[in-house]
């Protein structure tokens, strides 16, 4: 970033930015409007903004709807197609919410939503070991009952309940993202790679989708590299990353080095289904090139990025 080149940031939104207790379209649009109210001040500052988002709760709910309504004449759609469907619906809701907030701020800006695939390896070990939580939180009793019916894997998710887990392969590339720098340079806000992107693999006769949900934070990191972002900003439900979380010795991290974070990972400080992929994504981005920064913080602290909000990862 220089005086002539505004700061370019990739913002990765978590599920709490979209879905509250009410899964209706109206409620999710309302939640996104509150989220976008925190993003617009960054746009007013002149930052080039690229937005990605998760879809774990939405794709899980859609799978339940698909299974409940499945018939010979109208069969349930596979998981990769459900990822595409939620990418489209959440992208649409984000346009409505962001354009509303931009209008309130007196800003006339285009918002582009890109349907985005993400390349993965067909040999990724994740297909044999599902780890990505999707869908609603269940009690242990209900999770065991559901597993007996659908044969899927359910795990306890960071003390919040039990959830179904699906394969989560590593993102290799984001085809179609080469146009994004041109769009943001002309002043557009870009929404892309929703839900980590629709997972596809290359095969002898072309390309095909595969059933899985890619971690949106890891794909956001890959995207941030491709578009040459200055800062990867991962939004979550807390202002800062903490060590000894929920213990009397809990401590919030401000500026932290990659070496320190790697030590905390070895100690098992970050749960695999929640904070760990966020920390790993930030480490990858910071190490990808000198001068790159990463931040993990809450939506409410977004407008304070320039004042050092959140946990800031440095090389």
Order of alpha helices (4+ residues) and beta strands (2+ residues): beta-alpha-beta-alpha-alpha-beta-beta-beta-alpha-beta-beta-alpha-beta-beta-beta-alpha-beta-beta-beta-beta-alpha-alpha-beta-beta
